[in-house]
Amino acid sequence: HTHTNQLATCHHLTYDLNIMDEIELQHLPSSAELDDAQRTPHSSISLGDSDSHSRRDGSDGAPVNPASENVHDALVHAHVTRLPPKDLQREVRAGRDLRWLTEIPVEHIFEDAKFLRPEDLVGAVVDAMVEREDLESKFSEEVQDALLARTHPAATFAHLVYSEANHAGEQPNFLVAYGSHPSLSKRLVSVVRFHNATNLGLGTHYVHLVVLILAPMKTKGTKTGLETARTFATLISSEDFRFELLNQADTDEDMRNVIVKWVDQVVSGEVQLNTPLIERSEAAEALKKELTHSRRPLGGLIDDVKRRAVWYFSDYKDGVIGNKAFRKTISTAAFLYFACILPSIAFGVLNDSNTDGAMNTEKVIYSQMFGGLVFALFGGQPLIVMLSTAPLALYIKVIYSISDANDFNFFSMYAWVGLWNAFFLIVYACTEASVLMRFSTRSVEETFAFFICIAFGYDAIRPLVEYFLDFYACDDTSPECDKASALLFLLLFLSTTLIGLWLYDFRRTPFLASFVREVISDYSLALSVLINSLLGSLAFQAVDIEEPPEPVIEPWQFTDMLDLPVWAIFAAAGFGFLLSLLFFMDQNISSQMVNTPDNRLRKGSAYHWDMLVVAVINALLSLFGMPWVHAALPHSPLHVRALADREKFYSNGHLVERVVHARETRLPAIISHAVIGVSVLAIPTPLNLIPTPV
């Protein structure tokens, strides 16, 4: 007992980060067996299992079954050891085992199972080995006992090796199980891949891949079941390899090609395998380094340009070349189109009301098109989405109220506030003020994002309440009272939200093929808008409902900058400074949430350069009296997720998703904003077919 604890402690102290977990589950002897042993001279009992000695001499042992027929009289011994992964480049035996992995057959059993008992899986695999004459049938039951621990109420795997969890409560989605038997003369391995995530019980509730290993009792220390399991688990623990194997290989030949490609790259050293925990730690360190002050004039801007310039052409290539790249680009462009133009229409209606038509819907859409397109072409981090938000609409209302109260030219006052704001943003970019974001915590980011979401929610619900007050809570005899349109407003409002959420989660349903489910989920927002627009425009033609107002003024007009008193120009600097703080927070927190290590971006950030580009964009918008734009939440993180491939796993009883492959490309933003520009040229059609509640 003391020796085992010391060994476990030694593993814990020696290997802190890059580690694996091994779990053994065995029966302990019953009380009746212990009594018999005490009465019998020269008898001995192994507490636990014979394989526990392998921790001392490196040999594998067969599991010990309970002596008592009553399983309720048995104890269960769970032994956890932290092990280092194999060095696949330097260890010769590990490299040979990986080459051997390319020749292992893939078992096509229980492919569509949702729940499966481990004994059924092991029994089917052992039967397949017997059919291939790799194993004698008379040893079938004994070999199964070598892989299983007959616990109550259900058996489980006796020996497991899997990747250590990244967070508390996280469960692996692959398993490597092993066992030993004296009848074997060589190692036997089978790979089982499930089309659907399968529940194998006892902490393995969402498994896609299982590797079963059988090894002889007497063999070299480098060929034991544990060492072989460590080799395979080291390779499979790579999220990139596992994702490619499970999602890009449809046939046995495809799987073999993926394995061969990865084995060649790993053994040759072209690819360095890291656990997800280490990858996120390295990404966090790199991000922290990027947010360190350069102590050079314009050093931050220069470093950002150098960091991102080498990837500029790759930002276009990655949108069309690669697995599912083009499909993801088109679906994300459709998502961004509706995610940007619908808030623009909503805030256009709000600005039109707040400024008595001075800043209308058409101006907001033109601003969205211009700002989004310029940033997508010249921004450092193209995954950030530009948008005019609710706080900006409120700020525009304040400027209009001040201008109206003091008899100022609204557009002149607006232009000067915008230019002062751009000036302060340029100062922030040149002085590398964004390095302050290294002190920002996840709590600050989530709190700010929550505030923005509340603002979006308020602006979505407010028109609904106002519409009901005007057309439902009114005198029935009044000609303006129209309860039917109010109820239709509510119907379309809720329908758009619920259908969009249901379609977004459609990938988790059992309906249709997985490819179709993923496509429907990718186009969820577009489909929801299309369905409800047709519903409101065609199915309820007899019911009048509010539509976005048509433009009444020329959108692109250069502002007369001198139509303002000198003292008012300097007074606008105060408003510009306060506005710049809002831009600074929104821009940097959006950048922080896009560049978080969880998104697995590889091309680096560009905080200072992005701030400079935003300053230039808003300076030009101010001169033409167009609404300002800045990085938006939650659109920017959603843009990243829309382009990414994600892996599902269980954590603390909840099914969650994690990004395993991110596509960093400018194409979706360019395409979506170009289409927005085409749409605005067609105003009022077809945008007037989208009802305001949608």
Secondary structure as GFF3:
##gff-version 3
##sequence-region A 1 694
A	DSSP	alpha_helix	2	14	.	.	.	ID=ss1
A	DSSP	beta_strand	20	28	.	.	.	ID=ss2
A	DSSP	alpha_helix	31	39	.	.	.	ID=ss3
A	DSSP	three_ten_helix	50	53	.	.	.	ID=ss4
A	DSSP	alpha_helix	54	57	.	.	.	ID=ss5
A	DSSP	three_ten_helix	71	73	.	.	.	ID=ss6
A	DSSP	beta_strand	75	83	.	.	.	ID=ss7
A	DSSP	alpha_helix	92	101	.	.	.	ID=ss8
A	DSSP	beta_strand	106	107	.	.	.	ID=ss9
A	DSSP	alpha_helix	118	131	.	.	.	ID=ss10
A	DSSP	three_ten_helix	137	139	.	.	.	ID=ss11
A	DSSP	alpha_helix	140	147	.	.	.	ID=ss12
A	DSSP	beta_strand	148	149	.	.	.	ID=ss13
A	DSSP	beta_strand	156	157	.	.	.	ID=ss14
A	DSSP	beta_strand	159	163	.	.	.	ID=ss15
A	DSSP	beta_strand	174	181	.	.	.	ID=ss16
A	DSSP	beta_strand	188	198	.	.	.	ID=ss17
A	DSSP	beta_strand	207	216	.	.	.	ID=ss18
A	DSSP	three_ten_helix	221	223	.	.	.	ID=ss19
A	DSSP	alpha_helix	225	236	.	.	.	ID=ss20
A	DSSP	alpha_helix	239	247	.	.	.	ID=ss21
A	DSSP	alpha_helix	252	268	.	.	.	ID=ss22
A	DSSP	alpha_helix	276	290	.	.	.	ID=ss23
A	DSSP	alpha_helix	299	309	.	.	.	ID=ss24
A	DSSP	alpha_helix	312	317	.	.	.	ID=ss25
A	DSSP	alpha_helix	325	354	.	.	.	ID=ss26
A	DSSP	alpha_helix	361	378	.	.	.	ID=ss27
A	DSSP	beta_strand	386	387	.	.	.	ID=ss28
A	DSSP	alpha_helix	390	405	.	.	.	ID=ss29
A	DSSP	alpha_helix	410	430	.	.	.	ID=ss30
A	DSSP	three_ten_helix	433	439	.	.	.	ID=ss31
A	DSSP	alpha_helix	442	471	.	.	.	ID=ss32
A	DSSP	alpha_helix	483	504	.	.	.	ID=ss33
A	DSSP	three_ten_helix	505	508	.	.	.	ID=ss34
A	DSSP	alpha_helix	514	522	.	.	.	ID=ss35
A	DSSP	alpha_helix	524	534	.	.	.	ID=ss36
A	DSSP	pi_helix	535	539	.	.	.	ID=ss37
A	DSSP	alpha_helix	566	594	.	.	.	ID=ss38
A	DSSP	three_ten_helix	597	599	.	.	.	ID=ss39
A	DSSP	alpha_helix	607	623	.	.	.	ID=ss40
A	DSSP	beta_strand	630	631	.	.	.	ID=ss41
A	DSSP	alpha_helix	635	643	.	.	.	ID=ss42
A	DSSP	beta_strand	645	651	.	.	.	ID=ss43
A	DSSP	beta_strand	654	661	.	.	.	ID=ss44
A	DSSP	alpha_helix	667	681	.	.	.	ID=ss45
A	DSSP	three_ten_helix	687	689	.	.	.	ID=ss46
###
